[in-house]
């Protein structure tokens, strides 16, 4: 038996103002997208904004359903739309923000495991890393240079 250690490196910004201007703008778009969340059940609004290499920004927000599993996260709403509408474009960056309707969300909210798996698929498809930035409603913003940093041991197609 041998032990395997998996490490990851992330960057942490104090708040949105510390981000480079272009990322601030992308995060602001994600914050605006969050307003369109349909989250009557969880009361947890999430917004995502994706910058493509054709300069187009695609947004998404979580869309819930009375049949809970039929809803979808903000990140997948956005990335599936990007894939459907601009299949040839590369995804450069994704900004994510989440805000509870019940309390102040002041810690960074990372994408859920299912969203990481979905984002990873596009990162592999385009053979180019996707930068991920995530925050709560306020406070620190975490940056990952690549989705792969957030999902070690991902399931990928070579095993199929
Ligand atoms: N949610 C997202 O939109 N993205 C995530 O990465 C985590 C969770 C949504 C799904 C559901 O509508 C609500 O947040 C609570 O789980």
Backbone and ligand atoms as CSV (ligand in chain L), in Angstrom:
chain,resi,resn,atom,element,x,y,z
A,1,UNK,N,N,0.847,-1.188,0.000
A,1,UNK,CA,C,0.000,0.000,0.000
A,1,UNK,C,C,0.879,1.233,0.000
A,2,UNK,N,N,0.524,2.209,-0.791
A,2,UNK,CA,C,1.189,3.503,-0.653
A,2,UNK,C,C,0.122,4.595,-0.614
A,3,UNK,N,N,0.506,5.668,0.025
A,3,UNK,CA,C,-0.440,6.762,0.176
A,3,UNK,C,C,-0.213,7.764,-0.947
A,4,UNK,N,N,-1.302,8.302,-1.477
A,4,UNK,CA,C,-1.208,9.319,-2.519
A,4,UNK,C,C,-1.749,10.621,-1.946
A,5,UNK,N,N,-0.955,11.668,-2.072
A,5,UNK,CA,C,-1.400,12.963,-1.546
A,5,UNK,C,C,-1.813,13.842,-2.722
A,6,UNK,N,N,-2.987,14.409,-2.649
A,6,UNK,CA,C,-3.461,15.285,-3.717
A,6,UNK,C,C,-3.533,16.704,-3.169
A,7,UNK,N,N,-2.845,17.606,-3.837
A,7,UNK,CA,C,-2.840,18.995,-3.370
A,7,UNK,C,C,-3.435,19.893,-4.435
A,8,UNK,N,N,-3.957,21.025,-4.004
A,8,UNK,CA,C,-4.460,21.994,-4.972
A,8,UNK,C,C,-4.075,23.392,-4.515
A,9,UNK,N,N,-3.972,24.293,-5.456
A,9,UNK,CA,C,-3.629,25.679,-5.128
A,9,UNK,C,C,-4.733,26.590,-5.635
A,10,UNK,N,N,-5.195,27.466,-4.761
A,10,UNK,CA,C,-6.238,28.426,-5.115
A,10,UNK,C,C,-5.752,29.815,-4.742
A,11,UNK,N,N,-6.288,30.816,-5.384
A,11,UNK,CA,C,-5.995,32.201,-4.993
A,11,UNK,C,C,-7.227,32.766,-4.285
A,12,UNK,N,N,-6.992,33.525,-3.224
A,12,UNK,CA,C,-8.108,34.104,-2.465
A,12,UNK,C,C,-7.978,35.628,-2.473
A,13,UNK,N,N,-8.991,36.281,-2.997
A,13,UNK,CA,C,-9.041,37.751,-3.010
A,13,UNK,C,C,-9.907,38.213,-1.840
A,14,UNK,N,N,-9.547,39.348,-1.249
A,14,UNK,CA,C,-10.282,39.845,-0.078
A,14,UNK,C,C,-11.741,40.147,-0.394
A,15,UNK,N,N,-11.965,40.729,-1.541
A,15,UNK,CA,C,-13.338,40.981,-1.988
A,15,UNK,C,C,-13.322,41.292,-3.480
A,16,UNK,N,N,-14.481,41.559,-4.016
A,16,UNK,CA,C,-14.638,41.741,-5.464
A,16,UNK,C,C,-13.767,42.902,-5.972
A,17,UNK,N,N,-13.541,43.900,-5.114
A,17,UNK,CA,C,-12.767,45.073,-5.548
A,17,UNK,C,C,-11.301,44.760,-5.800
A,18,UNK,N,N,-10.834,43.657,-5.224
A,18,UNK,CA,C,-9.428,43.295,-5.407
A,18,UNK,C,C,-9.203,42.546,-6.732
A,19,UNK,N,N,-10.288,42.138,-7.362
A,19,UNK,CA,C,-10.172,41.403,-8.631
A,19,UNK,C,C,-9.747,42.345,-9.750
A,20,UNK,N,N,-9.059,41.823,-10.780
A,20,UNK,CA,C,-8.815,42.633,-11.974
A,20,UNK,C,C,-10.152,43.122,-12.536
A,21,UNK,N,N,-10.125,44.303,-13.151
A,21,UNK,CA,C,-11.361,44.966,-13.587
A,21,UNK,C,C,-12.243,44.048,-14.451
A,22,UNK,N,N,-11.635,43.325,-15.388
A,22,UNK,CA,C,-12.422,42.479,-16.301
A,22,UNK,C,C,-13.158,41.379,-15.526
A,23,UNK,N,N,-12.517,40.870,-14.474
A,23,UNK,CA,C,-13.165,39.813,-13.669
A,23,UNK,C,C,-14.247,40.418,-12.782
A,24,UNK,N,N,-13.971,41.625,-12.282
A,24,UNK,CA,C,-15.019,42.335,-11.531
A,24,UNK,C,C,-16.282,42.458,-12.375
A,25,UNK,N,N,-16.094,42.812,-13.635
A,25,UNK,CA,C,-17.245,42.969,-14.533
A,25,UNK,C,C,-17.971,41.635,-14.727
A,26,UNK,N,N,-17.184,40.562,-14.883
A,26,UNK,CA,C,-17.801,39.239,-15.072
A,26,UNK,C,C,-18.570,38.833,-13.814
A,27,UNK,N,N,-17.969,39.113,-12.644
A,27,UNK,CA,C,-18.648,38.772,-11.389
A,27,UNK,C,C,-19.899,39.634,-11.211
A,28,UNK,N,N,-19.828,40.891,-11.613
A,28,UNK,CA,C,-21.011,41.763,-11.528
A,28,UNK,C,C,-22.136,41.208,-12.407
A,29,UNK,N,N,-21.769,40.681,-13.553
A,29,UNK,CA,C,-22.772,40.058,-14.430
A,29,UNK,C,C,-23.375,38.824,-13.759
A,30,UNK,N,N,-22.531,38.060,-13.061
A,30,UNK,CA,C,-23.036,36.881,-12.336
A,30,UNK,C,C,-23.989,37.316,-11.206
A,31,UNK,N,N,-23.643,38.421,-10.549
A,31,UNK,CA,C,-24.508,38.937,-9.463
A,31,UNK,C,C,-25.867,39.343,-10.039
A,32,UNK,N,N,-25.836,39.984,-11.212
A,32,UNK,CA,C,-27.102,40.370,-11.861
A,32,UNK,C,C,-27.891,39.116,-12.262
A,33,UNK,N,N,-27.177,38.110,-12.765
A,33,UNK,CA,C,-27.833,36.860,-13.180
A,33,UNK,C,C,-28.492,36.176,-11.980
A,34,UNK,N,N,-27.867,36.321,-10.829
A,34,UNK,CA,C,-28.389,35.716,-9.588
A,34,UNK,C,C,-29.806,36.196,-9.289
A,35,UNK,N,N,-30.088,37.433,-9.707
A,35,UNK,CA,C,-31.420,38.008,-9.485
A,35,UNK,C,C,-32.494,37.216,-10.225
A,36,UNK,N,N,-32.105,36.516,-11.275
A,36,UNK,CA,C,-33.065,35.746,-12.075
A,36,UNK,C,C,-33.210,34.307,-11.595
A,37,UNK,N,N,-32.536,33.992,-10.493
A,37,UNK,CA,C,-32.683,32.629,-9.953
A,37,UNK,C,C,-34.155,32.369,-9.643
A,38,UNK,N,N,-34.572,31.150,-9.883
A,38,UNK,CA,C,-35.915,30.723,-9.472
A,38,UNK,C,C,-35.690,29.696,-8.370
A,39,UNK,N,N,-35.722,30.171,-7.134
A,39,UNK,CA,C,-35.339,29.317,-6.011
A,39,UNK,C,C,-36.357,29.410,-4.872
A,40,UNK,N,N,-37.637,29.110,-5.175
A,40,UNK,CA,C,-38.663,29.234,-4.135
A,40,UNK,C,C,-38.550,28.165,-3.053
A,41,UNK,N,N,-37.815,27.089,-3.336
A,41,UNK,CA,C,-37.742,25.984,-2.370
A,41,UNK,C,C,-36.527,26.110,-1.461
A,42,UNK,N,N,-35.370,26.296,-2.056
A,42,UNK,CA,C,-34.156,26.378,-1.229
A,42,UNK,C,C,-33.928,27.788,-0.705
A,43,UNK,N,N,-34.507,28.783,-1.365
A,43,UNK,CA,C,-34.246,30.206,-1.025
A,43,UNK,C,C,-32.756,30.523,-1.135
A,44,UNK,N,N,-32.103,29.848,-2.057
A,44,UNK,CA,C,-30.663,30.014,-2.235
A,44,UNK,C,C,-30.430,30.362,-3.704
A,45,UNK,N,N,-30.099,31.615,-3.937
A,45,UNK,CA,C,-29.961,32.105,-5.312
A,45,UNK,C,C,-28.514,32.024,-5.766
A,46,UNK,N,N,-28.323,31.467,-6.937
A,46,UNK,CA,C,-26.975,31.337,-7.490
A,46,UNK,C,C,-26.975,31.939,-8.896
A,47,UNK,N,N,-25.891,32.663,-9.193
A,47,UNK,CA,C,-25.730,33.230,-10.537
A,47,UNK,C,C,-24.374,32.850,-11.091
A,48,UNK,N,N,-24.326,32.662,-12.395
A,48,UNK,CA,C,-23.057,32.327,-13.054
A,48,UNK,C,C,-22.933,33.149,-14.328
A,49,UNK,N,N,-21.703,33.553,-14.629
A,49,UNK,CA,C,-21.424,34.252,-15.889
A,49,UNK,C,C,-20.185,33.637,-16.499
A,50,UNK,N,N,-20.273,33.349,-17.790
A,50,UNK,CA,C,-19.191,32.670,-18.516
A,50,UNK,C,C,-18.690,33.585,-19.613
A,51,UNK,N,N,-17.384,33.777,-19.639
A,51,UNK,CA,C,-16.765,34.538,-20.732
A,51,UNK,C,C,-16.211,33.564,-21.768
A,52,UNK,N,N,-16.641,33.743,-23.023
A,52,UNK,CA,C,-16.184,32.895,-24.130
A,52,UNK,C,C,-15.075,33.592,-24.905
A,53,UNK,N,N,-14.347,32.815,-25.703
A,53,UNK,CA,C,-13.236,33.422,-26.451
A,53,UNK,C,C,-13.713,34.250,-27.650
A,54,UNK,N,N,-15.036,34.270,-27.888
A,54,UNK,CA,C,-15.575,35.189,-28.898
A,54,UNK,C,C,-16.087,36.474,-28.236
A,55,UNK,N,N,-15.700,36.653,-26.960
A,55,UNK,CA,C,-16.035,37.842,-26.145
A,55,UNK,C,C,-17.485,37.869,-25.666
A,56,UNK,N,N,-18.250,36.860,-26.014
A,56,UNK,CA,C,-19.647,36.825,-25.563
A,56,UNK,C,C,-19.701,36.297,-24.128
A,57,UNK,N,N,-20.583,36.903,-23.337
A,57,UNK,CA,C,-20.793,36.450,-21.960
A,57,UNK,C,C,-22.154,35.759,-21.883
A,58,UNK,N,N,-22.141,34.557,-21.364
A,58,UNK,CA,C,-23.359,33.761,-21.215
A,58,UNK,C,C,-23.668,33.652,-19.727
A,59,UNK,N,N,-24.922,33.785,-19.370
A,59,UNK,CA,C,-25.280,33.732,-17.943
A,59,UNK,C,C,-26.173,32.541,-17.628
A,60,UNK,N,N,-26.270,32.260,-16.354
A,60,UNK,CA,C,-27.201,31.238,-15.884
A,60,UNK,C,C,-27.555,31.498,-14.434
A,61,UNK,N,N,-28.676,30.950,-14.023
A,61,UNK,CA,C,-29.046,31.008,-12.609
A,61,UNK,C,C,-29.764,29.711,-12.283
A,62,UNK,N,N,-29.815,29.376,-10.991
A,62,UNK,CA,C,-30.450,28.106,-10.647
A,62,UNK,C,C,-31.955,28.186,-10.873
A,63,UNK,N,N,-32.487,27.101,-11.392
A,63,UNK,CA,C,-33.901,27.008,-11.748
A,63,UNK,C,C,-34.458,25.770,-11.062
A,64,UNK,N,N,-35.279,26.004,-10.047
A,64,UNK,CA,C,-35.765,24.886,-9.232
A,64,UNK,C,C,-37.106,24.357,-9.733
A,65,UNK,N,N,-37.518,23.254,-9.143
A,65,UNK,CA,C,-38.735,22.583,-9.575
A,65,UNK,C,C,-39.387,21.937,-8.355
A,66,UNK,N,N,-40.721,21.872,-8.361
A,66,UNK,CA,C,-41.437,21.220,-7.262
A,66,UNK,C,C,-40.975,19.768,-7.113
A,67,UNK,N,N,-40.611,19.163,-8.215
A,67,UNK,CA,C,-39.951,17.845,-8.191
A,67,UNK,C,C,-38.458,18.147,-8.099
A,68,UNK,N,N,-37.935,18.195,-6.903
A,68,UNK,CA,C,-36.617,18.806,-6.650
A,68,UNK,C,C,-35.518,18.401,-7.630
A,69,UNK,N,N,-35.350,17.101,-7.940
A,69,UNK,CA,C,-34.217,16.746,-8.823
A,69,UNK,C,C,-34.361,17.296,-10.244
A,70,UNK,N,N,-35.536,17.773,-10.603
A,70,UNK,CA,C,-35.728,18.309,-11.954
A,70,UNK,C,C,-35.188,19.722,-12.110
A,71,UNK,N,N,-34.797,20.346,-11.019
A,71,UNK,CA,C,-34.183,21.667,-11.101
A,71,UNK,C,C,-32.742,21.563,-11.577
A,72,UNK,N,N,-32.135,22.729,-11.837
A,72,UNK,CA,C,-30.742,22.719,-12.289
A,72,UNK,C,C,-29.969,23.886,-11.673
A,73,UNK,N,N,-28.695,23.619,-11.400
A,73,UNK,CA,C,-27.804,24.637,-10.843
A,73,UNK,C,C,-27.507,25.726,-11.874
A,74,UNK,N,N,-27.075,26.877,-11.335
A,74,UNK,CA,C,-26.731,28.020,-12.179
A,74,UNK,C,C,-25.592,27.694,-13.144
A,75,UNK,N,N,-24.577,27.017,-12.648
A,75,UNK,CA,C,-23.383,26.754,-13.457
A,75,UNK,C,C,-23.713,25.894,-14.667
A,76,UNK,N,N,-24.536,24.855,-14.446
A,76,UNK,CA,C,-24.873,23.978,-15.567
A,76,UNK,C,C,-25.864,24.651,-16.506
A,77,UNK,N,N,-26.772,25.470,-15.956
A,77,UNK,CA,C,-27.679,26.227,-16.825
A,77,UNK,C,C,-26.854,27.055,-17.803
A,78,UNK,N,N,-25.820,27.702,-17.259
A,78,UNK,CA,C,-24.980,28.587,-18.087
A,78,UNK,C,C,-24.124,27.792,-19.064
A,79,UNK,N,N,-23.455,26.765,-18.584
A,79,UNK,CA,C,-22.480,26.091,-19.446
A,79,UNK,C,C,-23.180,25.251,-20.519
A,80,UNK,N,N,-24.343,24.715,-20.215
A,80,UNK,CA,C,-25.074,23.958,-21.248
A,80,UNK,C,C,-25.587,24.908,-22.324
A,81,UNK,N,N,-25.991,26.097,-21.898
A,81,UNK,CA,C,-26.424,27.081,-22.906
A,81,UNK,C,C,-25.239,27.494,-23.778
A,82,UNK,N,N,-24.095,27.723,-23.147
A,82,UNK,CA,C,-22.891,28.088,-23.919
A,82,UNK,C,C,-22.570,26.986,-24.926
A,83,UNK,N,N,-22.641,25.733,-24.478
A,83,UNK,CA,C,-22.347,24.609,-25.366
A,83,UNK,C,C,-23.374,24.465,-26.479
A,84,UNK,N,N,-24.628,24.782,-26.153
A,84,UNK,CA,C,-25.701,24.638,-27.137
A,84,UNK,C,C,-25.681,25.757,-28.174
A,85,UNK,N,N,-25.368,26.957,-27.716
A,85,UNK,CA,C,-25.462,28.128,-28.606
A,85,UNK,C,C,-24.135,28.407,-29.317
A,86,UNK,N,N,-23.022,28.185,-28.629
A,86,UNK,CA,C,-21.703,28.501,-29.205
A,86,UNK,C,C,-20.786,27.276,-29.092
A,87,UNK,N,N,-21.121,26.213,-29.800
A,87,UNK,CA,C,-20.383,24.957,-29.606
A,87,UNK,C,C,-18.906,25.034,-29.957
A,88,UNK,N,N,-18.533,25.999,-30.785
A,88,UNK,CA,C,-17.119,26.081,-31.198
A,88,UNK,C,C,-16.314,27.038,-30.316
A,89,UNK,N,N,-16.989,27.815,-29.524
A,89,UNK,CA,C,-16.281,28.801,-28.689
A,89,UNK,C,C,-15.618,28.114,-27.506
A,90,UNK,N,N,-14.462,28.631,-27.128
A,90,UNK,CA,C,-13.819,28.122,-25.913
A,90,UNK,C,C,-14.298,28.936,-24.708
A,91,UNK,N,N,-14.399,28.256,-23.598
A,91,UNK,CA,C,-14.826,28.903,-22.364
A,91,UNK,C,C,-13.572,29.357,-21.625
A,92,UNK,N,N,-13.461,30.650,-21.407
A,92,UNK,CA,C,-12.251,31.175,-20.771
A,92,UNK,C,C,-12.404,31.238,-19.261
A,93,UNK,N,N,-13.504,31.836,-18.808
A,93,UNK,CA,C,-13.659,32.100,-17.370
A,93,UNK,C,C,-15.113,31.913,-16.962
A,94,UNK,N,N,-15.285,31.508,-15.714
A,94,UNK,CA,C,-16.634,31.431,-15.151
A,94,UNK,C,C,-16.634,32.096,-13.775
A,95,UNK,N,N,-17.582,33.011,-13.563
A,95,UNK,CA,C,-17.758,33.656,-12.252
A,95,UNK,C,C,-19.056,33.147,-11.638
A,96,UNK,N,N,-19.007,32.842,-10.352
A,96,UNK,CA,C,-20.153,32.241,-9.649
A,96,UNK,C,C,-20.389,33.005,-8.351
A,97,UNK,N,N,-21.642,33.287,-8.063
A,97,UNK,CA,C,-21.974,33.950,-6.795
A,97,UNK,C,C,-23.261,33.355,-6.244
A,98,UNK,N,N,-23.349,33.244,-4.928
A,98,UNK,CA,C,-24.535,32.655,-4.306
A,98,UNK,C,C,-24.974,33.509,-3.129
A,99,UNK,N,N,-26.285,33.590,-2.940
A,99,UNK,CA,C,-26.839,34.411,-1.867
A,99,UNK,C,C,-28.094,33.762,-1.302
A,100,UNK,N,N,-28.058,33.434,-0.017
A,100,UNK,CA,C,-29.240,32.890,0.637
A,100,UNK,C,C,-30.261,33.997,0.863
A,101,UNK,N,N,-31.540,33.652,0.713
A,101,UNK,CA,C,-32.603,34.620,1.015
A,101,UNK,C,C,-32.821,34.727,2.520
A,102,UNK,N,N,-32.205,33.839,3.304
A,102,UNK,CA,C,-32.437,33.781,4.747
A,102,UNK,C,C,-31.327,34.374,5.592
A,103,UNK,N,N,-30.130,34.423,5.041
A,103,UNK,CA,C,-28.986,34.911,5.822
A,103,UNK,C,C,-27.949,35.502,4.879
A,104,UNK,N,N,-27.002,36.228,5.450
A,104,UNK,CA,C,-25.957,36.812,4.618
A,104,UNK,C,C,-24.936,35.725,4.286
A,105,UNK,N,N,-24.739,35.533,2.999
A,105,UNK,CA,C,-23.780,34.516,2.543
A,105,UNK,C,C,-22.446,35.215,2.322
A,106,UNK,N,N,-21.596,35.154,3.344
A,106,UNK,CA,C,-20.345,35.924,3.262
A,106,UNK,C,C,-19.115,35.039,3.106
A,107,UNK,N,N,-19.352,33.777,2.741
A,107,UNK,CA,C,-18.184,32.929,2.435
A,107,UNK,C,C,-18.307,32.439,0.988
A,108,UNK,N,N,-17.171,32.170,0.362
A,108,UNK,CA,C,-17.212,31.740,-1.040
A,108,UNK,C,C,-17.938,30.403,-1.190
A,109,UNK,N,N,-18.830,30.334,-2.177
A,109,UNK,CA,C,-19.609,29.113,-2.412
A,109,UNK,C,C,-19.090,28.440,-3.684
A,110,UNK,N,N,-18.402,27.320,-3.533
A,110,UNK,CA,C,-17.855,26.637,-4.719
A,110,UNK,C,C,-18.945,25.896,-5.478
A,111,UNK,N,N,-18.700,25.596,-6.752
A,111,UNK,CA,C,-19.674,24.809,-7.517
A,111,UNK,C,C,-19.819,23.411,-6.915
A,112,UNK,N,N,-21.033,22.876,-6.981
A,112,UNK,CA,C,-21.276,21.534,-6.427
A,112,UNK,C,C,-20.539,20.485,-7.263
A,113,UNK,N,N,-20.472,19.297,-6.755
A,113,UNK,CA,C,-19.738,18.226,-7.425
A,113,UNK,C,C,-20.258,17.934,-8.825
A,114,UNK,N,N,-21.579,17.931,-8.978
A,114,UNK,CA,C,-22.153,17.637,-10.302
A,114,UNK,C,C,-21.771,18.723,-11.294
A,115,UNK,N,N,-21.781,19.967,-10.858
A,115,UNK,CA,C,-21.380,21.069,-11.749
A,115,UNK,C,C,-19.895,20.961,-12.081
A,116,UNK,N,N,-19.078,20.586,-11.119
A,116,UNK,CA,C,-17.638,20.424,-11.409
A,116,UNK,C,C,-17.447,19.369,-12.492
A,117,UNK,N,N,-18.173,18.278,-12.389
A,117,UNK,CA,C,-18.055,17.218,-13.395
A,117,UNK,C,C,-18.469,17.748,-14.775
A,118,UNK,N,N,-19.533,18.534,-14.814
A,118,UNK,CA,C,-20.009,19.076,-16.095
A,118,UNK,C,C,-19.029,20.091,-16.670
A,119,UNK,N,N,-18.505,20.959,-15.817
A,119,UNK,CA,C,-17.539,21.959,-16.301
A,119,UNK,C,C,-16.278,21.253,-16.792
A,120,UNK,N,N,-15.870,20.205,-16.067
A,120,UNK,CA,C,-14.667,19.449,-16.448
A,120,UNK,C,C,-14.795,18.895,-17.861
A,121,UNK,N,N,-15.991,18.451,-18.224
A,121,UNK,CA,C,-16.212,17.889,-19.559
A,121,UNK,C,C,-15.825,18.913,-20.641
A,122,UNK,N,N,-16.219,20.175,-20.421
A,122,UNK,CA,C,-15.923,21.220,-21.417
A,122,UNK,C,C,-14.442,21.596,-21.394
A,123,UNK,N,N,-13.845,21.539,-20.223
A,123,UNK,CA,C,-12.413,21.835,-20.128
A,123,UNK,C,C,-11.616,20.791,-20.914
A,124,UNK,N,N,-12.009,19.532,-20.794
A,124,UNK,CA,C,-11.337,18.460,-21.534
A,124,UNK,C,C,-11.624,18.610,-23.029
A,125,UNK,N,N,-12.886,18.889,-23.351
A,125,UNK,CA,C,-13.285,19.035,-24.763
A,125,UNK,C,C,-12.461,20.103,-25.460
A,126,UNK,N,N,-12.265,21.230,-24.801
A,126,UNK,CA,C,-11.568,22.355,-25.448
A,126,UNK,C,C,-10.061,22.325,-25.228
A,127,UNK,N,N,-9.602,21.389,-24.398
A,127,UNK,CA,C,-8.178,21.237,-24.121
A,127,UNK,C,C,-7.533,22.563,-23.708
A,128,UNK,N,N,-8.247,23.264,-22.874
A,128,UNK,CA,C,-7.743,24.562,-22.376
A,128,UNK,C,C,-8.415,24.823,-21.027
A,129,UNK,N,N,-7.640,25.240,-20.039
A,129,UNK,CA,C,-8.238,25.405,-18.707
A,129,UNK,C,C,-9.316,26.484,-18.664
A,130,UNK,N,N,-10.264,26.264,-17.801
A,130,UNK,CA,C,-11.300,27.269,-17.530
A,130,UNK,C,C,-11.004,27.864,-16.160
A,131,UNK,N,N,-10.849,29.180,-16.100
A,131,UNK,CA,C,-10.658,29.845,-14.798
A,131,UNK,C,C,-12.008,29.940,-14.096
A,132,UNK,N,N,-12.013,29.585,-12.820
A,132,UNK,CA,C,-13.251,29.629,-12.033
A,132,UNK,C,C,-13.064,30.628,-10.890
A,133,UNK,N,N,-14.008,31.532,-10.738
A,133,UNK,CA,C,-14.022,32.477,-9.617
A,133,UNK,C,C,-15.335,32.268,-8.878
A,134,UNK,N,N,-15.276,32.112,-7.557
A,134,UNK,CA,C,-16.542,31.962,-6.837
A,134,UNK,C,C,-16.549,32.736,-5.524
A,135,UNK,N,N,-17.740,33.231,-5.186
A,135,UNK,CA,C,-17.927,34.013,-3.959
A,135,UNK,C,C,-19.340,33.771,-3.411
A,136,UNK,N,N,-19.604,34.306,-2.241
A,136,UNK,CA,C,-20.960,34.313,-1.708
A,136,UNK,C,C,-21.672,35.552,-2.233
A,137,UNK,N,N,-22.388,36.232,-1.326
A,137,UNK,CA,C,-23.021,37.491,-1.700
A,137,UNK,C,C,-22.048,38.636,-1.478
A,138,UNK,N,N,-21.115,38.429,-0.557
A,138,UNK,CA,C,-20.099,39.437,-0.253
A,138,UNK,C,C,-18.860,38.721,0.285
A,139,UNK,N,N,-17.791,39.482,0.443
A,139,UNK,CA,C,-16.582,38.895,1.041
A,139,UNK,C,C,-15.646,38.277,0.022
A,140,UNK,N,N,-14.884,37.321,0.504
A,140,UNK,CA,C,-13.771,36.769,-0.276
A,140,UNK,C,C,-14.211,36.130,-1.596
A,141,UNK,N,N,-13.318,36.223,-2.555
A,141,UNK,CA,C,-13.524,35.578,-3.856
A,141,UNK,C,C,-12.372,34.585,-4.049
A,142,UNK,N,N,-12.711,33.355,-4.380
A,142,UNK,CA,C,-11.695,32.328,-4.622
A,142,UNK,C,C,-11.551,32.128,-6.127
A,143,UNK,N,N,-10.285,32.019,-6.550
A,143,UNK,CA,C,-9.989,31.741,-7.957
A,143,UNK,C,C,-9.294,30.386,-8.073
A,144,UNK,N,N,-9.746,29.612,-9.039
A,144,UNK,CA,C,-9.016,28.399,-9.412
A,144,UNK,C,C,-8.593,28.563,-10.873
A,145,UNK,N,N,-7.324,28.304,-11.162
A,145,UNK,CA,C,-6.824,28.495,-12.522
A,145,UNK,C,C,-7.409,27.498,-13.509
A,146,UNK,N,N,-7.980,26.463,-12.971
A,146,UNK,CA,C,-8.514,25.401,-13.822
A,146,UNK,C,C,-9.581,24.649,-13.037
A,147,UNK,N,N,-10.577,24.128,-13.752
A,147,UNK,CA,C,-11.576,23.305,-13.060
A,147,UNK,C,C,-10.908,22.077,-12.462
A,148,UNK,N,N,-9.896,21.575,-13.157
A,148,UNK,CA,C,-9.229,20.343,-12.696
A,148,UNK,C,C,-8.733,20.475,-11.260
A,149,UNK,N,N,-8.362,21.679,-10.863
A,149,UNK,CA,C,-7.907,21.888,-9.482
A,149,UNK,C,C,-9.008,21.605,-8.464
A,150,UNK,N,N,-10.246,21.722,-8.905
A,150,UNK,CA,C,-11.379,21.548,-7.983
A,150,UNK,C,C,-11.934,20.127,-8.007
A,151,UNK,N,N,-11.445,19.311,-8.943
A,151,UNK,CA,C,-12.014,17.965,-9.070
A,151,UNK,C,C,-10.956,16.927,-9.393
A,152,UNK,N,N,-10.157,16.586,-8.390
A,152,UNK,CA,C,-9.213,15.493,-8.615
A,152,UNK,C,C,-9.984,14.184,-8.810
A,153,UNK,N,N,-9.384,13.266,-9.514
A,153,UNK,CA,C,-9.974,11.939,-9.727
A,153,UNK,C,C,-11.323,12.008,-10.446
A,154,UNK,N,N,-11.428,12.918,-11.392
A,154,UNK,CA,C,-12.703,13.024,-12.091
A,154,UNK,C,C,-12.951,11.801,-12.961
A,155,UNK,N,N,-14.196,11.573,-13.254
A,155,UNK,CA,C,-14.569,10.489,-14.168
A,155,UNK,C,C,-14.440,11.015,-15.585
A,156,UNK,N,N,-13.638,10.385,-16.416
A,156,UNK,CA,C,-13.501,10.904,-17.777
A,156,UNK,C,C,-13.596,9.806,-18.827
A,157,UNK,N,N,-13.776,10.247,-20.074
A,157,UNK,CA,C,-14.300,9.375,-21.118
A,157,UNK,C,C,-13.354,8.259,-21.559
A,158,UNK,N,N,-12.080,8.346,-21.226
A,158,UNK,CA,C,-11.150,7.330,-21.718
A,158,UNK,C,C,-11.470,5.936,-21.173
A,159,UNK,N,N,-12.241,5.883,-20.096
A,159,UNK,CA,C,-12.575,4.574,-19.520
A,159,UNK,C,C,-13.804,3.946,-20.170
A,160,UNK,N,N,-14.485,4.707,-20.992
A,160,UNK,CA,C,-15.739,4.194,-21.572
A,160,UNK,C,C,-15.470,3.206,-22.695
L,1,LIG,N1,N,-26.984,25.413,-6.566
L,1,LIG,C1,C,-26.386,25.956,-7.661
L,1,LIG,O1,O,-27.036,26.630,-8.474
L,1,LIG,N2,N,-25.069,25.734,-7.848
L,1,LIG,C2,C,-24.283,24.993,-7.014
L,1,LIG,O2,O,-23.133,24.741,-7.323
L,1,LIG,C3,C,-24.822,24.510,-5.745
L,1,LIG,C4,C,-26.275,24.613,-5.580
L,1,LIG,C5,C,-28.419,25.612,-6.395
L,1,LIG,C6,C,-29.233,24.365,-6.573
L,1,LIG,C7,C,-30.452,24.664,-5.738
L,1,LIG,O3,O,-31.348,25.415,-6.543
L,1,LIG,C8,C,-29.923,25.560,-4.634
L,1,LIG,O4,O,-28.664,26.062,-5.084
L,1,LIG,C9,C,-29.733,24.857,-3.300
L,1,LIG,O5,O,-29.008,23.695,-3.437
